[in-house]
C-alpha cells in the first residue's frame, strides 16, 4: 500500500523529470475502474485515490509513467507505436490496462449467473442482463441475479451474489 502523500510527491518528481517543471498539474480523482488519466485540455494527470491507496510503490510508478507517456506523445498517439516508444524510453514496463481485482472489490453491485460466473457493476442494474460467458446471445436461462454489497470490502470480496432478488 502506498500513501497518497507519497504518490503526490512521486508524481511531482516524475512529471518534473519528464515533462518539465510547471507544465502539467497532478491531482487525485475518484475513479474506481481506471488507475490514471491524462487530460490534454487541462494539462493535468490524475490518479485514482481508491486504487493508488491499494497499489504498491512500483505499480504507482507504472501508472504515473503510463500517463506521462501520454502527455509526451500527444493527444492523437493513443496506445500506438509512438506512445509505446515514448513509454519504453521513460521506463514504463507495464501493460496498457490495469487488470487487477481492485476494481471488482470496490463495485457496489455483484451479480452471478446460474453457472456461478461473477459480474460487477458500479451503476444500479436497471434491466435484465444475461451472462455473456455462458452464451454469446441473450438467453433468459443465463440471467444474472444482482445484489448490493452492504459494505465494500477493503481486503477481499464483499457480500456474495444472489442474496437479494434479481433486478
CNS distance restraints for C-alpha pairs under 8 A (distance, minus, plus):
assign (resid   1 and name CA) (resid  52 and name CA) 7.87 0.50 0.50
assign (resid   1 and name CA) (resid  53 and name CA) 5.73 0.50 0.50
assign (resid   1 and name CA) (resid  54 and name CA) 4.86 0.50 0.50
assign (resid   1 and name CA) (resid  55 and name CA) 5.34 0.50 0.50
assign (resid   1 and name CA) (resid  56 and name CA) 5.16 0.50 0.50
assign (resid   1 and name CA) (resid  57 and name CA) 7.29 0.50 0.50
assign (resid   2 and name CA) (resid   6 and name CA) 6.78 0.50 0.50
assign (resid   2 and name CA) (resid   7 and name CA) 6.98 0.50 0.50
assign (resid   2 and name CA) (resid  52 and name CA) 6.67 0.50 0.50
assign (resid   2 and name CA) (resid  53 and name CA) 5.28 0.50 0.50
assign (resid   2 and name CA) (resid  54 and name CA) 6.58 0.50 0.50
assign (resid   2 and name CA) (resid  55 and name CA) 6.18 0.50 0.50
assign (resid   2 and name CA) (resid  56 and name CA) 5.85 0.50 0.50
assign (resid   2 and name CA) (resid  57 and name CA) 5.88 0.50 0.50
assign (resid   2 and name CA) (resid  60 and name CA) 7.96 0.50 0.50
assign (resid   3 and name CA) (resid   7 and name CA) 6.46 0.50 0.50
assign (resid   3 and name CA) (resid  52 and name CA) 7.94 0.50 0.50
assign (resid   3 and name CA) (resid  53 and name CA) 6.01 0.50 0.50
assign (resid   4 and name CA) (resid   8 and name CA) 6.19 0.50 0.50
assign (resid   4 and name CA) (resid  49 and name CA) 7.19 0.50 0.50
assign (resid   4 and name CA) (resid  52 and name CA) 7.09 0.50 0.50
assign (resid   4 and name CA) (resid  53 and name CA) 6.38 0.50 0.50
assign (resid   5 and name CA) (resid   9 and name CA) 6.28 0.50 0.50
assign (resid   6 and name CA) (resid  10 and name CA) 6.02 0.50 0.50
assign (resid   7 and name CA) (resid  11 and name CA) 5.99 0.50 0.50
assign (resid   7 and name CA) (resid  52 and name CA) 7.44 0.50 0.50
assign (resid   7 and name CA) (resid  60 and name CA) 6.99 0.50 0.50
assign (resid   8 and name CA) (resid  12 and name CA) 6.21 0.50 0.50
assign (resid   8 and name CA) (resid  26 and name CA) 7.47 0.50 0.50
assign (resid   8 and name CA) (resid  27 and name CA) 7.81 0.50 0.50
assign (resid   9 and name CA) (resid  13 and name CA) 6.19 0.50 0.50
assign (resid  10 and name CA) (resid  14 and name CA) 6.13 0.50 0.50
assign (resid  10 and name CA) (resid  61 and name CA) 7.56 0.50 0.50
assign (resid  11 and name CA) (resid  15 and name CA) 5.90 0.50 0.50
assign (resid  11 and name CA) (resid  26 and name CA) 6.98 0.50 0.50
assign (resid  11 and name CA) (resid  61 and name CA) 7.99 0.50 0.50
assign (resid  11 and name CA) (resid  64 and name CA) 6.45 0.50 0.50
assign (resid  12 and name CA) (resid  16 and name CA) 5.96 0.50 0.50
assign (resid  12 and name CA) (resid  26 and name CA) 7.25 0.50 0.50
assign (resid  13 and name CA) (resid  17 and name CA) 6.21 0.50 0.50
assign (resid  14 and name CA) (resid  18 and name CA) 6.09 0.50 0.50
assign (resid  14 and name CA) (resid  19 and name CA) 7.96 0.50 0.50
assign (resid  14 and name CA) (resid  64 and name CA) 7.63 0.50 0.50
assign (resid  14 and name CA) (resid  65 and name CA) 7.58 0.50 0.50
assign (resid  15 and name CA) (resid  19 and name CA) 5.14 0.50 0.50
assign (resid  15 and name CA) (resid  20 and name CA) 6.53 0.50 0.50
assign (resid  15 and name CA) (resid  21 and name CA) 7.28 0.50 0.50
assign (resid  15 and name CA) (resid  24 and name CA) 7.32 0.50 0.50
assign (resid  15 and name CA) (resid  68 and name CA) 6.85 0.50 0.50
assign (resid  16 and name CA) (resid  20 and name CA) 4.48 0.50 0.50
assign (resid  16 and name CA) (resid  21 and name CA) 4.60 0.50 0.50
assign (resid  16 and name CA) (resid  22 and name CA) 7.43 0.50 0.50
assign (resid  17 and name CA) (resid  21 and name CA) 7.74 0.50 0.50
assign (resid  18 and name CA) (resid  68 and name CA) 7.36 0.50 0.50
assign (resid  18 and name CA) (resid  90 and name CA) 7.69 0.50 0.50
assign (resid  19 and name CA) (resid  23 and name CA) 6.63 0.50 0.50
assign (resid  19 and name CA) (resid  24 and name CA) 7.24 0.50 0.50
assign (resid  19 and name CA) (resid  68 and name CA) 7.48 0.50 0.50
assign (resid  19 and name CA) (resid  71 and name CA) 7.86 0.50 0.50
assign (resid  19 and name CA) (resid  72 and name CA) 7.04 0.50 0.50
assign (resid  23 and name CA) (resid  43 and name CA) 7.53 0.50 0.50
assign (resid  24 and name CA) (resid  43 and name CA) 5.09 0.50 0.50
assign (resid  24 and name CA) (resid  44 and name CA) 5.39 0.50 0.50
assign (resid  24 and name CA) (resid  45 and name CA) 7.22 0.50 0.50
assign (resid  25 and name CA) (resid  43 and name CA) 6.41 0.50 0.50
assign (resid  25 and name CA) (resid  44 and name CA) 4.55 0.50 0.50
assign (resid  25 and name CA) (resid  45 and name CA) 6.27 0.50 0.50
assign (resid  26 and name CA) (resid  44 and name CA) 5.56 0.50 0.50
assign (resid  26 and name CA) (resid  45 and name CA) 4.99 0.50 0.50
assign (resid  26 and name CA) (resid  46 and name CA) 5.73 0.50 0.50
assign (resid  27 and name CA) (resid  44 and name CA) 7.27 0.50 0.50
assign (resid  27 and name CA) (resid  45 and name CA) 6.49 0.50 0.50
assign (resid  27 and name CA) (resid  46 and name CA) 4.79 0.50 0.50
assign (resid  27 and name CA) (resid  47 and name CA) 6.70 0.50 0.50
assign (resid  28 and name CA) (resid  46 and name CA) 5.16 0.50 0.50
assign (resid  28 and name CA) (resid  47 and name CA) 4.97 0.50 0.50
assign (resid  28 and name CA) (resid  48 and name CA) 5.66 0.50 0.50
assign (resid  28 and name CA) (resid  49 and name CA) 5.50 0.50 0.50
assign (resid  29 and name CA) (resid  46 and name CA) 6.07 0.50 0.50
assign (resid  29 and name CA) (resid  47 and name CA) 5.93 0.50 0.50
assign (resid  29 and name CA) (resid  48 and name CA) 4.91 0.50 0.50
assign (resid  29 and name CA) (resid  49 and name CA) 5.94 0.50 0.50
assign (resid  30 and name CA) (resid  48 and name CA) 5.48 0.50 0.50
assign (resid  30 and name CA) (resid  49 and name CA) 6.02 0.50 0.50
assign (resid  30 and name CA) (resid  50 and name CA) 6.64 0.50 0.50
assign (resid  31 and name CA) (resid  35 and name CA) 7.24 0.50 0.50
assign (resid  31 and name CA) (resid  47 and name CA) 7.99 0.50 0.50
assign (resid  31 and name CA) (resid  48 and name CA) 5.12 0.50 0.50
assign (resid  31 and name CA) (resid  49 and name CA) 7.52 0.50 0.50
assign (resid  31 and name CA) (resid  50 and name CA) 7.19 0.50 0.50
assign (resid  32 and name CA) (resid  48 and name CA) 6.70 0.50 0.50
assign (resid  32 and name CA) (resid  50 and name CA) 6.38 0.50 0.50
assign (resid  32 and name CA) (resid  51 and name CA) 6.76 0.50 0.50
assign (resid  32 and name CA) (resid 103 and name CA) 5.70 0.50 0.50
assign (resid  32 and name CA) (resid 106 and name CA) 7.05 0.50 0.50
assign (resid  33 and name CA) (resid 103 and name CA) 5.17 0.50 0.50
assign (resid  34 and name CA) (resid  48 and name CA) 7.08 0.50 0.50
assign (resid  34 and name CA) (resid  98 and name CA) 7.11 0.50 0.50
assign (resid  34 and name CA) (resid 103 and name CA) 7.96 0.50 0.50
assign (resid  35 and name CA) (resid  47 and name CA) 5.74 0.50 0.50
assign (resid  35 and name CA) (resid  48 and name CA) 5.28 0.50 0.50
assign (resid  35 and name CA) (resid  51 and name CA) 6.19 0.50 0.50
assign (resid  35 and name CA) (resid  52 and name CA) 7.31 0.50 0.50
assign (resid  35 and name CA) (resid  63 and name CA) 6.65 0.50 0.50
assign (resid  35 and name CA) (resid  98 and name CA) 6.87 0.50 0.50
assign (resid  36 and name CA) (resid  45 and name CA) 7.29 0.50 0.50
assign (resid  36 and name CA) (resid  46 and name CA) 5.51 0.50 0.50
assign (resid  36 and name CA) (resid  47 and name CA) 4.22 0.50 0.50
assign (resid  36 and name CA) (resid  48 and name CA) 6.00 0.50 0.50
assign (resid  36 and name CA) (resid  63 and name CA) 6.29 0.50 0.50
assign (resid  36 and name CA) (resid  64 and name CA) 7.37 0.50 0.50
assign (resid  36 and name CA) (resid  67 and name CA) 6.64 0.50 0.50
assign (resid  37 and name CA) (resid  45 and name CA) 5.73 0.50 0.50
assign (resid  37 and name CA) (resid  46 and name CA) 5.21 0.50 0.50
assign (resid  37 and name CA) (resid  47 and name CA) 6.47 0.50 0.50
assign (resid  37 and name CA) (resid  67 and name CA) 6.25 0.50 0.50
assign (resid  38 and name CA) (resid  43 and name CA) 7.54 0.50 0.50
assign (resid  38 and name CA) (resid  44 and name CA) 6.17 0.50 0.50
assign (resid  38 and name CA) (resid  45 and name CA) 4.61 0.50 0.50
assign (resid  38 and name CA) (resid  46 and name CA) 6.57 0.50 0.50
assign (resid  38 and name CA) (resid  67 and name CA) 5.49 0.50 0.50
assign (resid  38 and name CA) (resid  68 and name CA) 7.57 0.50 0.50
assign (resid  38 and name CA) (resid  70 and name CA) 6.54 0.50 0.50
assign (resid  38 and name CA) (resid  71 and name CA) 6.52 0.50 0.50
assign (resid  39 and name CA) (resid  43 and name CA) 5.62 0.50 0.50
assign (resid  39 and name CA) (resid  44 and name CA) 5.22 0.50 0.50
assign (resid  39 and name CA) (resid  45 and name CA) 6.09 0.50 0.50
assign (resid  39 and name CA) (resid  46 and name CA) 7.88 0.50 0.50
assign (resid  40 and name CA) (resid  44 and name CA) 6.76 0.50 0.50
assign (resid  40 and name CA) (resid  71 and name CA) 7.17 0.50 0.50
assign (resid  40 and name CA) (resid  75 and name CA) 6.56 0.50 0.50
assign (resid  45 and name CA) (resid  67 and name CA) 6.63 0.50 0.50
assign (resid  45 and name CA) (resid  68 and name CA) 7.60 0.50 0.50
assign (resid  47 and name CA) (resid  52 and name CA) 6.91 0.50 0.50
assign (resid  47 and name CA) (resid  63 and name CA) 7.78 0.50 0.50
assign (resid  47 and name CA) (resid  64 and name CA) 7.73 0.50 0.50
assign (resid  48 and name CA) (resid  52 and name CA) 5.86 0.50 0.50
assign (resid  49 and name CA) (resid  53 and name CA) 6.08 0.50 0.50
assign (resid  50 and name CA) (resid  54 and name CA) 7.01 0.50 0.50
assign (resid  51 and name CA) (resid  55 and name CA) 6.20 0.50 0.50
assign (resid  51 and name CA) (resid 102 and name CA) 6.96 0.50 0.50
assign (resid  51 and name CA) (resid 103 and name CA) 7.84 0.50 0.50
assign (resid  52 and name CA) (resid  60 and name CA) 6.34 0.50 0.50
assign (resid  54 and name CA) (resid 102 and name CA) 7.85 0.50 0.50
assign (resid  55 and name CA) (resid  59 and name CA) 5.71 0.50 0.50
assign (resid  55 and name CA) (resid  60 and name CA) 6.15 0.50 0.50
assign (resid  56 and name CA) (resid  60 and name CA) 6.33 0.50 0.50
assign (resid  57 and name CA) (resid  61 and name CA) 6.28 0.50 0.50
assign (resid  58 and name CA) (resid  62 and name CA) 6.27 0.50 0.50
assign (resid  59 and name CA) (resid  63 and name CA) 6.28 0.50 0.50
assign (resid  60 and name CA) (resid  64 and name CA) 6.21 0.50 0.50
assign (resid  61 and name CA) (resid  65 and name CA) 6.05 0.50 0.50
assign (resid  62 and name CA) (resid  66 and name CA) 5.99 0.50 0.50
assign (resid  62 and name CA) (resid  92 and name CA) 5.88 0.50 0.50
assign (resid  62 and name CA) (resid  93 and name CA) 7.11 0.50 0.50
assign (resid  62 and name CA) (resid  94 and name CA) 6.31 0.50 0.50
assign (resid  63 and name CA) (resid  67 and name CA) 6.39 0.50 0.50
assign (resid  64 and name CA) (resid  68 and name CA) 6.06 0.50 0.50
assign (resid  65 and name CA) (resid  69 and name CA) 5.98 0.50 0.50
assign (resid  65 and name CA) (resid  87 and name CA) 6.97 0.50 0.50
assign (resid  65 and name CA) (resid  90 and name CA) 7.17 0.50 0.50
assign (resid  65 and name CA) (resid  91 and name CA) 7.29 0.50 0.50
assign (resid  65 and name CA) (resid  92 and name CA) 5.69 0.50 0.50
assign (resid  66 and name CA) (resid  70 and name CA) 6.60 0.50 0.50
assign (resid  66 and name CA) (resid  87 and name CA) 6.45 0.50 0.50
assign (resid  66 and name CA) (resid  92 and name CA) 6.38 0.50 0.50
assign (resid  66 and name CA) (resid  96 and name CA) 7.86 0.50 0.50
assign (resid  67 and name CA) (resid  71 and name CA) 6.41 0.50 0.50
assign (resid  68 and name CA) (resid  72 and name CA) 6.17 0.50 0.50
assign (resid  69 and name CA) (resid  73 and name CA) 5.96 0.50 0.50
assign (resid  69 and name CA) (resid  83 and name CA) 6.30 0.50 0.50
assign (resid  69 and name CA) (resid  86 and name CA) 5.78 0.50 0.50
assign (resid  69 and name CA) (resid  87 and name CA) 4.95 0.50 0.50
assign (resid  69 and name CA) (resid  90 and name CA) 7.61 0.50 0.50
assign (resid  70 and name CA) (resid  74 and name CA) 6.11 0.50 0.50
assign (resid  70 and name CA) (resid  75 and name CA) 7.15 0.50 0.50
assign (resid  70 and name CA) (resid  77 and name CA) 7.40 0.50 0.50
assign (resid  70 and name CA) (resid  78 and name CA) 7.28 0.50 0.50
assign (resid  70 and name CA) (resid  83 and name CA) 6.45 0.50 0.50
assign (resid  71 and name CA) (resid  75 and name CA) 7.39 0.50 0.50
assign (resid  72 and name CA) (resid  86 and name CA) 7.29 0.50 0.50
assign (resid  73 and name CA) (resid  77 and name CA) 5.86 0.50 0.50
assign (resid  73 and name CA) (resid  82 and name CA) 6.49 0.50 0.50
assign (resid  73 and name CA) (resid  83 and name CA) 5.46 0.50 0.50
assign (resid  73 and name CA) (resid  86 and name CA) 6.66 0.50 0.50
assign (resid  77 and name CA) (resid  81 and name CA) 7.79 0.50 0.50
assign (resid  77 and name CA) (resid  82 and name CA) 6.18 0.50 0.50
assign (resid  77 and name CA) (resid  83 and name CA) 5.78 0.50 0.50
assign (resid  78 and name CA) (resid  83 and name CA) 6.67 0.50 0.50
assign (resid  79 and name CA) (resid  83 and name CA) 5.46 0.50 0.50
assign (resid  79 and name CA) (resid  84 and name CA) 6.48 0.50 0.50
assign (resid  79 and name CA) (resid  96 and name CA) 7.45 0.50 0.50
assign (resid  80 and name CA) (resid  84 and name CA) 6.17 0.50 0.50
assign (resid  81 and name CA) (resid  85 and name CA) 6.10 0.50 0.50
assign (resid  82 and name CA) (resid  86 and name CA) 6.21 0.50 0.50
assign (resid  83 and name CA) (resid  87 and name CA) 5.92 0.50 0.50
assign (resid  84 and name CA) (resid  88 and name CA) 6.09 0.50 0.50
assign (resid  85 and name CA) (resid  89 and name CA) 6.14 0.50 0.50
assign (resid  86 and name CA) (resid  90 and name CA) 6.53 0.50 0.50
assign (resid  87 and name CA) (resid  91 and name CA) 6.47 0.50 0.50
assign (resid  87 and name CA) (resid  92 and name CA) 5.11 0.50 0.50
assign (resid  87 and name CA) (resid  93 and name CA) 7.82 0.50 0.50
assign (resid  88 and name CA) (resid  92 and name CA) 5.15 0.50 0.50
assign (resid  88 and name CA) (resid  93 and name CA) 6.64 0.50 0.50
assign (resid 101 and name CA) (resid 105 and name CA) 6.31 0.50 0.50
assign (resid 102 and name CA) (resid 106 and name CA) 6.47 0.50 0.50
assign (resid 103 and name CA) (resid 107 and name CA) 6.46 0.50 0.50
assign (resid 104 and name CA) (resid 120 and name CA) 5.88 0.50 0.50
assign (resid 105 and name CA) (resid 152 and name CA) 6.86 0.50 0.50
assign (resid 105 and name CA) (resid 153 and name CA) 6.23 0.50 0.50
assign (resid 105 and name CA) (resid 154 and name CA) 7.29 0.50 0.50
assign (resid 105 and name CA) (resid 155 and name CA) 7.94 0.50 0.50
assign (resid 105 and name CA) (resid 156 and name CA) 6.53 0.50 0.50
assign (resid 105 and name CA) (resid 157 and name CA) 5.44 0.50 0.50
assign (resid 105 and name CA) (resid 158 and name CA) 6.98 0.50 0.50
assign (resid 106 and name CA) (resid 152 and name CA) 5.60 0.50 0.50
assign (resid 106 and name CA) (resid 153 and name CA) 6.89 0.50 0.50
assign (resid 106 and name CA) (resid 154 and name CA) 7.64 0.50 0.50
assign (resid 107 and name CA) (resid 120 and name CA) 5.88 0.50 0.50
assign (resid 107 and name CA) (resid 121 and name CA) 5.62 0.50 0.50
assign (resid 107 and name CA) (resid 122 and name CA) 5.10 0.50 0.50
assign (resid 107 and name CA) (resid 152 and name CA) 7.26 0.50 0.50
assign (resid 108 and name CA) (resid 120 and name CA) 7.70 0.50 0.50
assign (resid 108 and name CA) (resid 121 and name CA) 6.69 0.50 0.50
assign (resid 108 and name CA) (resid 122 and name CA) 5.75 0.50 0.50
assign (resid 108 and name CA) (resid 123 and name CA) 7.94 0.50 0.50
assign (resid 108 and name CA) (resid 148 and name CA) 5.66 0.50 0.50
assign (resid 108 and name CA) (resid 149 and name CA) 5.30 0.50 0.50
assign (resid 108 and name CA) (resid 151 and name CA) 7.98 0.50 0.50
assign (resid 108 and name CA) (resid 152 and name CA) 6.55 0.50 0.50
assign (resid 109 and name CA) (resid 120 and name CA) 5.71 0.50 0.50
assign (resid 109 and name CA) (resid 121 and name CA) 5.02 0.50 0.50
assign (resid 109 and name CA) (resid 122 and name CA) 6.16 0.50 0.50
assign (resid 109 and name CA) (resid 123 and name CA) 7.40 0.50 0.50
assign (resid 109 and name CA) (resid 124 and name CA) 6.93 0.50 0.50
assign (resid 109 and name CA) (resid 125 and name CA) 7.95 0.50 0.50
assign (resid 109 and name CA) (resid 146 and name CA) 6.53 0.50 0.50
assign (resid 109 and name CA) (resid 147 and name CA) 5.76 0.50 0.50
assign (resid 109 and name CA) (resid 148 and name CA) 4.66 0.50 0.50
assign (resid 109 and name CA) (resid 149 and name CA) 6.17 0.50 0.50
assign (resid 110 and name CA) (resid 118 and name CA) 7.01 0.50 0.50
assign (resid 110 and name CA) (resid 119 and name CA) 5.79 0.50 0.50
assign (resid 110 and name CA) (resid 120 and name CA) 4.79 0.50 0.50
assign (resid 110 and name CA) (resid 121 and name CA) 6.56 0.50 0.50
assign (resid 110 and name CA) (resid 146 and name CA) 5.69 0.50 0.50
assign (resid 110 and name CA) (resid 147 and name CA) 5.50 0.50 0.50
assign (resid 110 and name CA) (resid 148 and name CA) 6.37 0.50 0.50
assign (resid 110 and name CA) (resid 149 and name CA) 7.08 0.50 0.50
assign (resid 110 and name CA) (resid 159 and name CA) 7.84 0.50 0.50
assign (resid 110 and name CA) (resid 160 and name CA) 7.38 0.50 0.50
assign (resid 110 and name CA) (resid 161 and name CA) 5.47 0.50 0.50
assign (resid 111 and name CA) (resid 118 and name CA) 5.65 0.50 0.50
assign (resid 111 and name CA) (resid 119 and name CA) 4.88 0.50 0.50
assign (resid 111 and name CA) (resid 120 and name CA) 6.24 0.50 0.50
assign (resid 111 and name CA) (resid 144 and name CA) 5.71 0.50 0.50
assign (resid 111 and name CA) (resid 145 and name CA) 5.26 0.50 0.50
assign (resid 111 and name CA) (resid 146 and name CA) 4.17 0.50 0.50
assign (resid 111 and name CA) (resid 147 and name CA) 6.18 0.50 0.50
assign (resid 111 and name CA) (resid 161 and name CA) 5.13 0.50 0.50
assign (resid 111 and name CA) (resid 162 and name CA) 6.85 0.50 0.50
assign (resid 112 and name CA) (resid 116 and name CA) 5.42 0.50 0.50
assign (resid 112 and name CA) (resid 117 and name CA) 5.39 0.50 0.50
assign (resid 112 and name CA) (resid 118 and name CA) 4.66 0.50 0.50
assign (resid 112 and name CA) (resid 119 and name CA) 6.08 0.50 0.50
assign (resid 112 and name CA) (resid 144 and name CA) 5.15 0.50 0.50
assign (resid 112 and name CA) (resid 145 and name CA) 5.50 0.50 0.50
assign (resid 112 and name CA) (resid 146 and name CA) 6.79 0.50 0.50
assign (resid 112 and name CA) (resid 161 and name CA) 5.70 0.50 0.50
assign (resid 112 and name CA) (resid 162 and name CA) 6.64 0.50 0.50
assign (resid 113 and name CA) (resid 117 and name CA) 5.58 0.50 0.50
assign (resid 113 and name CA) (resid 118 and name CA) 7.02 0.50 0.50
assign (resid 113 and name CA) (resid 130 and name CA) 7.37 0.50 0.50
assign (resid 113 and name CA) (resid 131 and name CA) 6.06 0.50 0.50
assign (resid 113 and name CA) (resid 142 and name CA) 5.66 0.50 0.50
assign (resid 113 and name CA) (resid 143 and name CA) 5.74 0.50 0.50
assign (resid 113 and name CA) (resid 144 and name CA) 4.34 0.50 0.50
assign (resid 113 and name CA) (resid 145 and name CA) 6.32 0.50 0.50
assign (resid 114 and name CA) (resid 141 and name CA) 7.80 0.50 0.50
assign (resid 114 and name CA) (resid 142 and name CA) 6.12 0.50 0.50
assign (resid 114 and name CA) (resid 143 and name CA) 7.29 0.50 0.50
assign (resid 114 and name CA) (resid 144 and name CA) 7.32 0.50 0.50
assign (resid 115 and name CA) (resid 134 and name CA) 7.64 0.50 0.50
assign (resid 115 and name CA) (resid 142 and name CA) 7.78 0.50 0.50
assign (resid 117 and name CA) (resid 131 and name CA) 7.60 0.50 0.50
assign (resid 117 and name CA) (resid 133 and name CA) 7.55 0.50 0.50
assign (resid 118 and name CA) (resid 161 and name CA) 7.71 0.50 0.50
assign (resid 121 and name CA) (resid 125 and name CA) 7.45 0.50 0.50
assign (resid 125 and name CA) (resid 146 and name CA) 7.60 0.50 0.50
assign (resid 125 and name CA) (resid 167 and name CA) 6.46 0.50 0.50
assign (resid 126 and name CA) (resid 167 and name CA) 6.52 0.50 0.50
assign (resid 127 and name CA) (resid 167 and name CA) 6.72 0.50 0.50
assign (resid 128 and name CA) (resid 143 and name CA) 6.75 0.50 0.50
assign (resid 128 and name CA) (resid 144 and name CA) 7.36 0.50 0.50
assign (resid 128 and name CA) (resid 167 and name CA) 6.76 0.50 0.50
assign (resid 129 and name CA) (resid 138 and name CA) 7.72 0.50 0.50
assign (resid 129 and name CA) (resid 143 and name CA) 5.74 0.50 0.50
assign (resid 129 and name CA) (resid 144 and name CA) 5.85 0.50 0.50
assign (resid 130 and name CA) (resid 138 and name CA) 5.69 0.50 0.50
assign (resid 130 and name CA) (resid 139 and name CA) 6.12 0.50 0.50
assign (resid 130 and name CA) (resid 140 and name CA) 6.51 0.50 0.50
assign (resid 130 and name CA) (resid 141 and name CA) 7.86 0.50 0.50
assign (resid 130 and name CA) (resid 142 and name CA) 5.03 0.50 0.50
assign (resid 130 and name CA) (resid 143 and name CA) 4.18 0.50 0.50
assign (resid 130 and name CA) (resid 144 and name CA) 5.55 0.50 0.50
assign (resid 131 and name CA) (resid 135 and name CA) 6.61 0.50 0.50
assign (resid 131 and name CA) (resid 138 and name CA) 7.76 0.50 0.50
assign (resid 131 and name CA) (resid 142 and name CA) 5.49 0.50 0.50
assign (resid 131 and name CA) (resid 143 and name CA) 6.31 0.50 0.50
assign (resid 131 and name CA) (resid 144 and name CA) 6.32 0.50 0.50
assign (resid 132 and name CA) (resid 136 and name CA) 5.18 0.50 0.50
assign (resid 132 and name CA) (resid 137 and name CA) 7.08 0.50 0.50
assign (resid 132 and name CA) (resid 138 and name CA) 7.63 0.50 0.50
assign (resid 134 and name CA) (resid 142 and name CA) 6.75 0.50 0.50
assign (resid 135 and name CA) (resid 139 and name CA) 7.00 0.50 0.50
assign (resid 135 and name CA) (resid 142 and name CA) 7.67 0.50 0.50
assign (resid 138 and name CA) (resid 142 and name CA) 7.88 0.50 0.50
assign (resid 139 and name CA) (resid 143 and name CA) 7.13 0.50 0.50
assign (resid 144 and name CA) (resid 166 and name CA) 7.08 0.50 0.50
assign (resid 145 and name CA) (resid 161 and name CA) 7.12 0.50 0.50
assign (resid 145 and name CA) (resid 162 and name CA) 5.64 0.50 0.50
assign (resid 145 and name CA) (resid 164 and name CA) 7.69 0.50 0.50
assign (resid 145 and name CA) (resid 165 and name CA) 6.61 0.50 0.50
assign (resid 145 and name CA) (resid 166 and name CA) 4.19 0.50 0.50
assign (resid 145 and name CA) (resid 167 and name CA) 6.91 0.50 0.50
assign (resid 146 and name CA) (resid 161 and name CA) 6.32 0.50 0.50
assign (resid 146 and name CA) (resid 162 and name CA) 6.24 0.50 0.50
assign (resid 146 and name CA) (resid 164 and name CA) 6.70 0.50 0.50
assign (resid 146 and name CA) (resid 165 and name CA) 6.90 0.50 0.50
assign (resid 146 and name CA) (resid 166 and name CA) 4.96 0.50 0.50
assign (resid 146 and name CA) (resid 167 and name CA) 6.14 0.50 0.50
assign (resid 147 and name CA) (resid 160 and name CA) 7.90 0.50 0.50
assign (resid 147 and name CA) (resid 161 and name CA) 5.53 0.50 0.50
assign (resid 147 and name CA) (resid 162 and name CA) 5.99 0.50 0.50
assign (resid 147 and name CA) (resid 163 and name CA) 6.00 0.50 0.50
assign (resid 147 and name CA) (resid 164 and name CA) 4.99 0.50 0.50
assign (resid 147 and name CA) (resid 165 and name CA) 7.15 0.50 0.50
assign (resid 147 and name CA) (resid 166 and name CA) 7.15 0.50 0.50
assign (resid 148 and name CA) (resid 159 and name CA) 7.78 0.50 0.50
assign (resid 148 and name CA) (resid 164 and name CA) 7.57 0.50 0.50
assign (resid 149 and name CA) (resid 158 and name CA) 6.05 0.50 0.50
assign (resid 149 and name CA) (resid 159 and name CA) 5.28 0.50 0.50
assign (resid 150 and name CA) (resid 158 and name CA) 7.67 0.50 0.50
assign (resid 150 and name CA) (resid 159 and name CA) 6.93 0.50 0.50
assign (resid 151 and name CA) (resid 158 and name CA) 6.69 0.50 0.50
assign (resid 151 and name CA) (resid 159 and name CA) 7.85 0.50 0.50
assign (resid 152 and name CA) (resid 157 and name CA) 7.74 0.50 0.50
assign (resid 152 and name CA) (resid 158 and name CA) 5.73 0.50 0.50
assign (resid 153 and name CA) (resid 157 and name CA) 5.47 0.50 0.50
assign (resid 153 and name CA) (resid 158 and name CA) 4.86 0.50 0.50
assign (resid 159 and name CA) (resid 163 and name CA) 7.93 0.50 0.50
assign (resid 162 and name CA) (resid 166 and name CA) 7.57 0.50 0.50
